[in-house]
Amino acid sequence: MKKLLLLALWGICSVCQAGTGYYVTFVNETDMPLTLDFYHQDGWYLYDFGQTHTIEPHQKIELYTENKAKGPGVAGVRVSSGQYEGSRIEVWQNFKGSVKPPFESTHSIQTAETFYLRSLDMGQILQHSVGTNNPDIITKIRGTEDGFFNTAYATVIFPRFAAAASCESFRVAGNMVSGYCYNSGPLIERRYVEIDTAPCRARYGEQFNIDNLNGVLTCIPPKPPIGSARP
């Protein structure tokens, strides 16, 4: 009897210390490493979000974090070094129609919905969200009813800082490309840049195109496929 009671208490406590699991994949499409640090949390178990992670160029990494069992909450990381330095990424959730947690994202917000504790027929709907403070970052999210408190899968993509997205008056005339371009570092500078792409094509072949010009119109090789940062 004592053993059964202990098992029952263990089961209850394991549920009390659990919530909606979030698997967040960060994809670095840039040509330099990105470092992620913890930013903030409310009603959340941080797990991987509470540690520092470096994502190498053209790599991806999956981080696990978990909402607490009561439903509403938010957790965020920030990019502390690399091309997107200063950017913040958050995942959050709440019950549909209820007060939202204190998230700060204003861009790239994506939301998915799942039934909360469907097996108990409570009828409530959970809203799972991901967002950033940087409109250049791409986000996706989907929710499932796997696990006791459901599971969400999010993807955060850091695109390469391409010339077409970072230059004003961007022009292509034959092999010549020009524009008033901004760099992507902590100190933002604007300057007129012009480049002849013929040497780029001669060096990198027919796979080269204007997407292979970075934010300061420097000729760089076509990007390799994204690999995993973990075995």
PAMIGU-272797 format. One record per residue: residue in three letters; z, x, y of N, C-alpha, C in turn. Coordinates in pm, 1 decimal, m for minus. Each point is the difference from the previous one (the first is absolute). Example, Ala and Ser with C-alpha at 12.3 -4.5 7.8 and 13.67 -1.06 7.14 Angstrom:
("ala" (780.0 1319.0 m569.0) (0.0 m89.0 119.0) (0.0 90.0 120.0))
("ser" (m72.0 m35.0 105.0) (6.0 82.0 119.0) (73.0 m77.0 109.0))
***
This chain:
("met" (0.0 82.1 m120.2) (0.0 m82.1 120.2) (0.0 86.3 126.4))
("lys" (85.4 105.9 m0.4) (7.1 89.0 114.7) (m135.3 67.5 23.7))
("lys" (m68.0 40.4 m109.7) (m130.1 65.1 11.8) (m103.1 m95.8 60.5))
("leu" (3.3 m127.0 m43.9) (m93.5 m98.8 53.6) (24.1 m23.3 148.2))
("leu" (128.8 m3.8 39.1) (34.0 m19.5 140.5) (m49.7 115.6 84.6))
("leu" (19.3 121.7 m51.2) (m46.8 117.7 72.9) (m151.8 m1.4 14.3))
("leu" (m69.5 m39.3 m105.8) (m145.5 m8.3 6.6) (m44.4 m104.5 101.8))
("ala" (69.8 m113.3 3.3) (m34.2 m105.4 95.7) (23.2 48.2 142.7))
("leu" (113.6 66.8 24.2) (28.2 53.0 133.8) (m101.2 105.2 40.0))
("trp" (m38.8 83.8 m97.0) (m101.5 102.7 28.8) (m132.3 m63.8 40.3))
("gly" (m35.9 m110.0 m71.1) (m124.5 m68.4 31.8) (2.4 m60.3 138.1))
("ile" (115.9 m61.8 36.6) (12.6 m59.7 132.5) (m7.4 107.3 107.6))
("cys" (70.0 111.5 m19.8) (0.0 107.5 99.6) (m137.6 62.3 14.3))
("ser" (m72.6 12.1 m109.8) (m133.7 59.3 7.9) (m92.7 m86.3 83.0))
("val" (18.7 m134.7 m8.1) (m80.2 m90.1 83.0) (44.2 9.6 145.9))
("cys" (134.5 12.5 21.7) (51.3 10.1 137.2) (m53.8 123.1 70.7))
("gln" (m25.1 107.2 m73.8) (m48.1 123.9 58.6) (m151.3 12.6 m12.5))
("ala" (m69.7 m111.9 m1.5) (m145.1 4.2 m14.4) (m63.7 m92.9 100.6))
("gly" (m125.7 21.6 27.2) (m74.3 m85.5 91.1) (m147.9 12.1 m28.4))
("thr" (m81.9 m41.1 95.5) (m144.8 9.4 m15.2) (m42.7 146.4 6.0))
("gly" (m68.7 46.1 m102.5) (m47.4 137.7 m3.0) (m131.2 15.0 74.6))
("tyr" (m11.3 106.1 79.3) (m121.2 30.2 75.4) (m53.7 136.7 m43.2))
("tyr" (m121.9 0.1 m51.9) (m69.3 123.9 m31.1) (m103.9 22.5 109.5))
("val" (22.3 103.2 81.8) (m85.7 23.5 116.8) (m78.3 129.2 m21.2))
("thr" (m131.7 m11.6 m2.7) (m87.0 116.4 m17.2) (m52.2 44.9 136.0))
("phe" (26.9 125.9 34.9) (m47.3 58.7 125.3) (m119.1 90.3 m31.6))
("val" (m112.0 m23.4 65.9) (m123.6 73.8 m26.3) (m35.3 82.8 123.4))
("asn" (m4.9 130.8 m17.3) (m32.3 91.4 110.4) (m147.0 41.0 m8.7))
("glu" (m84.7 m60.3 83.0) (m141.4 34.8 1.7) (m31.9 109.1 101.9))
("thr" (102.8 49.9 69.7) (m23.9 100.2 103.2) (m11.6 139.0 m62.2))
("asp" (m27.6 97.9 85.7) (m18.6 137.5 m46.5) (123.9 86.5 23.3))
("met" (115.2 m63.4 22.2) (122.7 75.5 17.9) (116.1 m76.4 m63.0))
("pro" (109.0 69.9 m37.9) (113.4 m68.1 m62.9) (66.3 m99.5 95.4))
("leu" (58.7 m104.3 m57.2) (78.9 m96.8 75.0) (141.1 m1.6 m57.2))
("thr" (100.2 m0.2 86.2) (139.0 m4.7 m44.6) (60.2 m134.6 36.1))
("leu" (64.1 m65.8 m98.6) (65.4 m128.6 19.9) (150.6 18.4 m3.9))
("asp" (70.2 m56.0 99.1) (145.7 1.7 5.8) (52.6 m142.8 9.0))
("phe" (126.4 m19.7 m38.4) (65.0 m129.7 16.4) (4.4 m37.8 147.2))
("tyr" (m23.8 m127.7 29.1) (3.2 m49.0 138.8) (115.7 m97.7 22.0))
("his" (2.1 m112.9 m70.6) (111.8 m94.1 12.9) (m1.7 m97.9 m115.8))
("gln" (112.5 m73.8 m15.3) (9.1 m101.8 m104.2) (99.1 m106.8 40.7))
("asp" (m19.1 m118.1 m55.9) (92.7 m110.1 19.6) (m9.3 m88.8 m123.4))
("gly" (110.4 m13.1 m74.6) (m0.4 m81.1 m121.3) (m90.0 57.6 m108.2))
("trp" (7.1 131.6 m21.3) (m95.7 67.3 m87.6) (64.6 115.4 m75.0))
("tyr" (m43.5 22.0 m123.8) (33.1 121.5 m73.9) (m115.7 96.7 20.0))
("leu" (26.4 116.5 57.0) (m108.9 89.3 41.4) (m72.0 67.4 m117.2))
("tyr" (76.1 57.4 m92.8) (m58.0 79.0 m108.3) (m96.1 105.0 56.9))
("asp" (m128.5 m1.1 m37.5) (m93.2 105.1 45.1) (m16.2 3.4 151.6))
("phe" (17.4 m114.3 67.6) (m17.1 m3.8 145.4) (107.0 80.6 72.0))
("gly" (109.7 28.9 m67.2) (107.8 74.6 62.9) (m17.7 150.5 m5.9))
("gln" (m108.1 47.6 m61.5) (m25.0 142.9 m15.3) (m124.1 41.5 78.6))
("thr" (m12.8 130.6 21.2) (m118.3 54.4 68.1) (m108.9 29.6 m101.9))
("his" (m122.4 m38.3 32.9) (m113.5 22.0 m90.0) (m116.7 59.9 78.3))
("thr" (m69.1 94.8 m61.3) (m122.0 56.5 57.6) (m119.6 m42.6 m85.0))
("ile" (m100.2 m56.5 64.7) (m121.9 m41.1 m68.4) (m110.2 98.3 39.8))
("glu" (m50.2 73.8 m95.5) (m102.4 99.5 28.1) (m131.9 m68.4 36.4))
("pro" (m91.1 75.1 65.5) (m129.8 m58.6 36.7) (m71.8 m57.2 m122.4))
("his" (m57.1 m118.6 15.8) (m78.5 m66.5 m104.5) (82.4 m24.3 m126.7))
("gln" (129.6 m29.2 22.3) (89.4 m33.5 m109.8) (64.7 m135.7 27.1))
("lys" (62.1 m56.8 m102.7) (74.4 m124.0 17.1) (132.0 11.9 m74.9))
("ile" (97.5 m78.0 43.3) (131.3 3.9 m63.0) (56.0 m142.0 m2.7))
("glu" (66.0 m37.0 m108.3) (61.2 m131.9 m12.1) (150.9 12.5 16.1))
("leu" (57.2 m76.1 93.3) (142.9 1.4 24.9) (59.0 m136.3 m34.0))
("tyr" (118.5 2.1 m62.2) (66.9 m125.5 m36.8) (115.7 m26.6 96.1))
("thr" (10.2 m124.3 44.2) (110.1 m43.7 84.8) (30.5 m144.4 m36.2))
("glu" (117.7 m49.2 36.6) (40.4 m130.2 m54.1) (78.0 m82.7 100.6))
("asn" (m44.1 m123.8 17.0) (72.2 m96.2 82.1) (126.8 m45.5 m72.6))
("lys" (104.8 m32.5 76.0) (121.8 m50.2 m62.0) (m19.5 m144.6 m45.4))
("ala" (84.4 m43.9 m90.5) (m20.6 m126.7 m70.7) (3.3 m123.2 90.0))
("lys" (59.3 10.0 117.6) (12.8 m118.4 84.6) (m130.7 m42.2 65.9))
("gly" (m104.2 81.1 m5.8) (m131.1 m41.5 52.0) (m47.5 74.2 123.0))
("pro" (44.8 m34.8 121.7) (m52.6 63.7 119.7) (40.8 147.3 9.9))
("gly" (m87.1 82.4 58.6) (31.0 141.7 19.8) (m123.1 77.2 42.7))
("val" (20.5 125.5 42.3) (m108.4 85.8 45.9) (36.2 144.7 m26.9))
("ala" (m100.0 82.4 m28.1) (18.9 144.5 m13.4) (m123.0 69.9 56.0))
("gly" (21.5 114.1 64.5) (m111.9 69.7 61.3) (7.3 149.9 m14.4))
("val" (m116.6 62.0 1.7) (m12.2 145.5 5.5) (m84.6 36.4 121.2))
("arg" (9.9 125.6 41.5) (m82.2 46.4 112.0) (m70.9 127.7 m38.7))
("val" (m113.0 23.6 62.1) (m74.3 123.8 m21.4) (55.2 102.8 97.1))
("ser" (66.2 103.3 m51.6) (66.4 98.0 86.0) (m85.3 123.3 25.7))
("ser" (m109.2 16.2 m76.5) (m92.6 109.5 28.8) (m135.6 m33.9 m59.7))
("gly" (m103.1 57.8 59.6) (m135.4 m28.6 m46.1) (m78.8 m77.5 103.5))
("gln" (m118.2 m38.7 m37.6) (m93.1 m63.7 92.5) (52.0 m131.4 56.3))
("tyr" (81.9 m72.9 m75.5) (52.8 m128.9 44.0) (145.9 9.8 43.8))
("glu" (39.7 115.4 48.9) (138.0 21.5 42.6) (43.7 m107.7 99.4))
("gly" (118.4 m56.1 m23.0) (51.2 m105.7 86.8) (m27.5 m139.8 m52.1))
("ser" (m89.0 m12.2 m98.3) (m28.7 m131.7 m57.2) (116.1 m46.0 m86.9))
("arg" (21.5 m132.2 m2.8) (106.1 m58.0 m81.4) (m60.1 m105.8 m92.0))
("ile" (50.5 m4.9 m121.3) (m46.1 m97.1 m99.3) (122.0 m74.3 m52.7))
("glu" (m11.1 m133.0 m8.7) (111.5 m80.2 m48.5) (m46.0 m96.5 m109.3))
("val" (90.4 m30.0 m92.4) (m15.5 m113.6 m89.9) (118.8 m91.4 25.9))
("trp" (m22.7 m129.8 m4.9) (108.5 m94.5 23.6) (m29.0 m131.5 m72.1))
("gln" (103.8 m81.7 m12.5) (m19.8 m131.1 m60.4) (100.8 m99.4 54.5))
("asn" (m31.6 m126.9 m13.6) (89.5 m107.2 37.5) (m40.7 m125.9 m75.7))
("phe" (87.0 m101.4 2.3) (m37.4 m128.8 m55.7) (m93.0 m69.9 98.5))
("lys" (m103.4 m62.5 m51.2) (m97.0 m67.9 85.7) (70.4 m105.8 84.4))
("gly" (m23.3 8.6 131.7) (60.3 m95.1 92.0) (135.6 40.3 52.4))
("ser" (54.3 112.4 m47.7) (131.6 44.5 46.0) (m14.6 109.4 104.8))
("val" (113.0 42.4 55.3) (m0.6 106.9 100.3) (m47.8 129.9 m64.1))
("lys" (m87.0 70.9 69.8) (m54.9 123.4 m55.0) (94.6 117.3 26.3))
("pro" (m2.0 100.9 m85.4) (84.0 118.1 20.8) (m49.5 79.8 120.2))
("pro" (78.2 98.1 48.0) (m35.3 73.2 122.5) (m106.6 107.1 m21.0))
("phe" (m122.4 m41.8 m36.0) (m107.8 97.4 m13.0) (m62.2 26.4 137.2))
("glu" (m64.2 115.5 15.5) (m55.1 41.0 129.5) (m151.9 11.5 m0.4))
("ser" (m63.5 m20.0 m114.0) (m144.6 18.2 m10.9) (m74.4 m106.1 80.2))
("thr" (m106.9 45.5 64.2) (m85.3 m90.3 78.1) (m146.3 9.4 m42.1))
("his" (m32.7 92.6 m90.1) (m139.5 20.7 m40.4) (m11.6 2.6 m152.1))
("ser" (m121.5 m27.7 m46.2) (m34.7 9.7 m142.4) (97.2 m77.1 m88.2))
("ile" (47.5 m115.5 46.7) (97.1 m78.5 m75.6) (m71.6 m82.4 m107.1))
("gln" (42.4 16.9 m124.0) (m51.8 m76.7 m113.0) (116.9 m67.3 m71.3))
("thr" (m21.5 m123.1 m47.1) (107.5 m76.9 m63.4) (m48.4 m63.8 m129.6))
("ala" (87.6 m2.0 m99.5) (m25.9 m69.1 m126.5) (120.0 m89.0 m30.7))
("glu" (m21.5 m104.4 m79.7) (107.0 m93.7 m32.0) (20.3 m12.3 m150.6))
("thr" (126.5 m20.1 m39.9) (32.4 m28.0 m139.9) (109.9 m105.6 m4.0))
("phe" (12.7 m70.1 m114.8) (111.6 m92.4 m19.2) (125.3 80.6 m29.5))
("tyr" (109.6 m31.9 66.6) (126.7 69.0 m19.5) (77.6 m64.6 m113.8))
("leu" (40.6 82.0 m99.0) (75.6 m48.5 m115.4) (m64.0 m124.9 m59.4))
("arg" (m128.0 11.7 m26.9) (m73.0 m116.3 m49.1) (59.6 m54.8 m130.9))
("ser" (55.8 93.4 m79.4) (55.7 m42.9 m128.4) (118.1 m95.3 18.5))
("leu" (64.9 4.2 117.6) (111.5 m90.2 28.1) (m44.9 m120.8 82.1))
("asp" (m130.4 m7.4 29.4) (m59.2 m114.1 69.7) (67.0 m26.2 134.3))
("met" (23.4 105.7 78.0) (62.5 m16.8 130.3) (m99.5 m45.9 105.4))
("gly" (m128.6 24.9 m22.2) (m102.2 m49.2 91.6) (m18.2 80.5 126.4))
("gln" (78.1 106.6 19.7) (m16.2 80.9 119.9) (m115.8 98.4 m16.9))
("ile" (m59.9 36.9 112.3) (m112.7 93.4 m2.0) (39.3 126.3 75.3))
("leu" (m22.9 114.7 m63.1) (22.8 129.6 64.7) (m128.6 46.8 66.0))
("gln" (12.9 54.9 118.8) (m113.0 62.2 68.8) (22.8 151.1 3.0))
("his" (m93.0 73.3 m58.0) (5.6 146.3 m3.9) (m99.4 54.0 102.7))
("ser" (42.3 95.0 82.6) (m87.4 49.0 106.9) (1.9 151.7 9.2))
("val" (m108.0 52.5 55.2) (m10.7 141.6 32.6) (m69.8 9.4 134.9))
("gly" (39.0 98.7 80.7) (m61.7 16.0 130.9) (31.4 134.9 58.9))
("thr" (m61.5 30.1 115.3) (17.7 129.6 65.5) (2.1 m18.6 151.6))
("asn" (20.8 110.5 71.1) (m14.2 0.0 145.5) (m130.5 65.9 41.8))
("asn" (m88.2 28.2 m96.7) (m123.7 73.2 27.7) (m118.1 m80.0 m56.0))
("pro" (m89.1 m49.7 87.0) (m111.3 m83.5 m47.3) (m102.3 74.1 m85.2))
("asp" (3.9 133.9 m0.8) (m95.5 77.4 m80.0) (40.5 7.2 m147.5))
("ile" (125.6 m32.6 m30.8) (47.7 4.6 m138.2) (m37.8 m130.2 m69.8))
("ile" (m47.0 10.1 m123.6) (m43.4 m115.8 m77.6) (109.4 m37.5 m100.0))
("thr" (31.5 m128.3 m9.1) (104.2 m44.8 m93.4) (m50.3 m114.0 m88.3))
("lys" (59.6 m9.0 m119.9) (m27.2 m109.5 m93.2) (129.6 m31.3 m73.2))
("ile" (14.4 m124.6 m47.3) (118.7 m35.2 m78.6) (m32.6 m118.3 m90.3))
("arg" (62.4 0.6 m118.3) (m8.9 m115.0 m89.4) (136.6 m20.0 m64.5))
("gly" (33.1 m124.4 m28.6) (127.3 m31.9 m61.7) (m18.9 m55.7 m139.8))
("thr" (94.5 27.9 m87.2) (m2.2 m53.8 m136.3) (136.9 m59.2 m30.9))
("glu" (8.0 m79.9 m104.0) (126.7 m57.1 m42.2) (58.7 76.0 m118.4))
("asp" (m38.0 126.7 m10.6) (58.5 87.3 m101.9) (142.4 36.4 40.3))
("gly" (89.0 8.9 m97.5) (138.0 35.8 28.6) (79.8 m120.6 48.0))
("phe" (133.5 14.1 1.4) (86.0 m113.2 35.2) (m19.6 m43.6 144.7))
("phe" (m15.7 96.1 90.7) (m18.7 m31.0 141.7) (m142.3 31.1 48.1))
("asn" (m95.9 4.5 m92.8) (m141.1 22.7 32.2) (m27.4 145.8 38.5))
("thr" (m129.6 33.8 8.0) (m43.2 136.8 28.2) (m119.0 m3.4 95.9))
("ala" (m0.7 90.2 96.2) (m110.1 10.3 95.9) (m63.2 137.8 m9.9))
("tyr" (m132.1 4.1 22.7) (m76.4 125.2 m2.3) (m73.8 12.6 132.9))
("ala" (29.1 105.8 72.3) (m63.5 21.9 130.0) (m77.7 131.4 m1.1))
("thr" (m103.3 5.6 81.5) (m78.3 122.7 18.3) (m10.9 28.9 149.0))
("val" (24.5 126.0 36.4) (m10.1 44.2 138.8) (m98.3 116.8 3.9))
("ile" (m108.8 m17.0 74.0) (m106.5 101.3 3.7) (m6.2 63.4 137.7))
("phe" (6.3 133.6 3.3) (m16.9 75.9 122.9) (m143.9 52.2 2.9))
("pro" (m91.0 m67.6 70.3) (m139.6 46.1 2.0) (m13.5 132.6 73.8))
("arg" (m104.6 72.8 m34.5) (m28.0 123.0 73.1) (m32.4 m35.2 143.4))
("phe" (43.8 84.8 92.0) (m19.7 m23.7 143.3) (m146.1 24.4 34.4))
("ala" (m85.1 m100.8 m18.3) (m144.5 16.9 14.3) (m42.7 m7.3 146.2))
("ala" (m110.0 69.0 31.2) (m48.9 6.2 137.2) (m35.9 m137.8 53.3))
("ala" (m63.0 m81.2 m82.1) (m44.4 m131.4 46.6) (116.8 m86.3 45.5))
("ala" (119.6 23.9 m56.7) (117.2 m79.5 35.6) (80.2 61.8 113.0))
("ser" (m21.3 126.9 31.6) (86.4 69.6 95.0) (m72.4 49.0 125.0))
("cys" (m129.2 m30.6 14.0) (m77.3 47.8 114.5) (m56.5 m115.9 80.4))
("glu" (11.3 8.1 132.0) (m63.7 m96.2 89.1) (m143.3 44.9 27.0))
("ser" (m87.0 m96.8 29.7) (m140.9 30.1 28.1) (m60.3 83.6 m112.2))
("phe" (38.0 m33.5 m122.6) (m48.4 73.6 m117.4) (m149.3 m24.7 m16.4))
("arg" (m78.9 108.2 m7.0) (m145.1 m11.6 m8.1) (m56.1 89.3 m109.7))
("val" (m105.4 m49.1 m64.7) (m74.5 78.7 m98.2) (m146.5 m3.1 42.1))
("ala" (m55.6 116.3 27.9) (m140.4 11.1 39.3) (m62.6 111.3 m83.0))
("gly" (m71.8 m39.9 m107.8) (m53.4 100.5 m90.4) (113.1 72.0 m69.5))
("asn" (m0.1 133.9 11.8) (108.9 79.1 m58.3) (119.1 15.8 94.0))
("met" (m17.3 m43.8 126.3) (105.4 21.5 98.4) (97.7 m117.4 3.5))
("val" (130.7 33.2 m5.1) (106.6 m99.5 8.0) (91.6 39.8 115.0))
("ser" (40.3 m98.0 81.5) (83.5 32.9 115.6) (94.7 m114.7 31.0))
("gly" (99.9 29.3 82.3) (93.1 m103.0 43.4) (120.4 59.6 69.9))
("tyr" (76.5 m86.9 68.0) (127.6 38.6 59.7) (107.5 m28.7 m104.1))
("cys" (52.4 106.0 m57.4) (82.3 m15.3 m120.5) (146.4 32.5 25.8))
("tyr" (86.4 m64.2 m81.8) (143.7 22.9 4.1) (41.7 73.6 m126.4))
("asn" (86.6 98.6 15.7) (55.0 63.5 m118.6) (107.4 m90.0 m58.7))
("ser" (49.8 34.6 m118.8) (97.5 m86.1 m68.1) (139.1 61.3 m7.5))
("gly" (26.3 105.4 74.3) (129.7 65.5 m4.9) (102.6 m67.1 89.0))
("pro" (121.2 54.5 3.3) (106.1 m58.1 83.5) (m36.9 m0.6 148.7))
("leu" (m71.8 103.9 47.8) (m45.2 5.1 138.6) (m145.0 m48.4 5.1))
("ile" (m21.2 m121.0 53.6) (m132.9 m59.8 0.6) (m82.8 57.7 114.4))
("glu" (m119.1 48.8 m31.2) (m92.2 54.1 98.8) (m136.4 m66.0 m15.5))
("arg" (m68.3 m18.9 110.6) (m132.8 m61.1 0.7) (m98.7 101.3 59.3))
("arg" (m110.2 21.7 m71.2) (m100.6 92.6 52.2) (m137.0 m36.1 m54.6))
("tyr" (m102.8 41.1 74.3) (m137.6 m25.6 m43.6) (m39.4 105.4 m103.1))
("val" (m56.4 m46.6 m111.0) (m39.0 90.0 m108.3) (m142.3 m34.6 m43.3))
("glu" (m75.0 102.6 m37.0) (m136.3 m20.1 m49.3) (m22.3 94.9 m117.7))
("ile" (m69.3 m47.8 m102.0) (m23.1 83.0 m117.6) (m138.4 m27.3 m57.1))
("asp" (m63.1 106.2 m47.4) (m126.4 m10.1 m72.1) (34.1 m7.9 m148.6))
("thr" (m33.9 m111.5 m64.1) (40.0 m20.1 m139.2) (m93.3 66.4 m100.6))
("ala" (m112.5 58.8 48.4) (m93.5 64.3 m93.2) (67.1 110.0 m82.7))
("pro" (79.4 89.2 60.8) (68.9 102.1 m80.8) (97.7 m61.7 m100.8))
("cys" (61.4 m113.7 36.0) (92.0 m67.5 m93.1) (m76.3 m47.4 m123.3))
("arg" (m116.3 m60.3 22.7) (m79.8 m49.1 m112.4) (m50.9 116.5 m85.3))
("ala" (m36.1 110.2 67.9) (m47.2 117.3 m74.0) (111.5 58.3 m86.1))
("arg" (123.9 m11.2 48.3) (113.3 58.1 m71.5) (49.1 m89.9 m112.3))
("tyr" (3.5 m133.4 26.3) (61.6 m91.5 m95.3) (m99.1 m90.1 m72.4))
("gly" (m127.4 8.2 34.8) (m100.9 m75.9 m72.5) (m14.6 m142.8 50.4))
("glu" (m75.0 m78.9 m73.4) (m33.2 m135.0 41.9) (119.4 m95.1 m2.5))
("gln" (110.9 39.8 m64.3) (118.4 m85.8 m1.1) (67.5 m5.0 136.4))
("phe" (m32.9 94.6 86.4) (63.1 4.4 131.7) (m53.7 m113.0 88.1))
("asn" (90.5 m65.7 73.7) (m41.2 m97.1 101.7) (103.0 1.2 112.2))
("ile" (m16.6 m86.4 98.0) (88.7 6.9 116.9) (144.6 m35.6 m34.4))
("asp" (22.2 m64.2 m114.9) (138.7 m25.3 m41.2) (72.1 129.2 m33.4))
("asn" (m75.4 108.7 m18.7) (59.6 129.7 m30.9) (23.5 83.9 124.9))
("leu" (m4.3 m65.3 116.7) (41.7 63.9 124.3) (139.8 m51.2 31.3))
("asn" (93.6 90.4 27.9) (135.5 m47.0 29.2) (13.8 m38.2 146.9))
("gly" (123.8 m27.2 43.4) (22.6 m53.7 133.3) (m34.1 91.3 115.2))
("val" (m22.6 128.1 m24.1) (m44.4 90.8 106.4) (m141.0 49.7 m28.2))
("leu" (m74.2 m78.1 m77.9) (m139.5 30.7 m33.4) (m13.7 137.7 m62.1))
("thr" (82.5 28.2 m97.3) (m11.2 122.7 m77.3) (m63.1 m33.2 m134.3))
("cys" (m94.5 81.5 m41.5) (m68.7 m21.6 m126.0) (93.9 33.1 m116.0))
("ile" (28.4 m97.9 m83.8) (86.3 20.7 m115.9) (m70.4 m50.8 m124.8))
("pro" (37.8 49.4 m117.8) (m71.1 m40.1 m122.1) (26.7 m144.6 m37.1))
("pro" (m89.7 m60.6 m78.2) (25.9 m135.4 m50.8) (131.4 m2.2 m75.5))
("lys" (76.7 m109.6 16.9) (133.1 m5.0 m60.6) (m9.4 m16.9 m150.8))
("pro" (87.6 67.5 m74.6) (2.9 m15.4 m145.7) (65.6 m130.9 m38.8))
("pro" (m8.4 m41.2 m125.9) (68.7 m122.5 m42.3) (149.6 15.1 10.4))
("ile" (67.7 m112.2 23.4) (145.4 0.7 14.1) (63.5 19.9 m138.3))
("gly" (91.3 96.2 m8.6) (72.0 24.6 m124.2) (145.5 m37.9 14.8))
("ser" (72.6 m0.5 m109.3) (140.8 m36.2 4.2) (84.6 122.9 28.1))
("ala" (101.0 m18.1 84.6) (90.8 110.9 31.5) (102.3 20.4 m110.0))
("arg" (6.8 m93.8 m96.4) (93.2 13.4 m110.1) (m77.4 1.3 m130.0))
("pro" (48.1 72.8 m100.0) (m70.8 3.7 m128.9) (1.0 m136.0 m67.6))
***
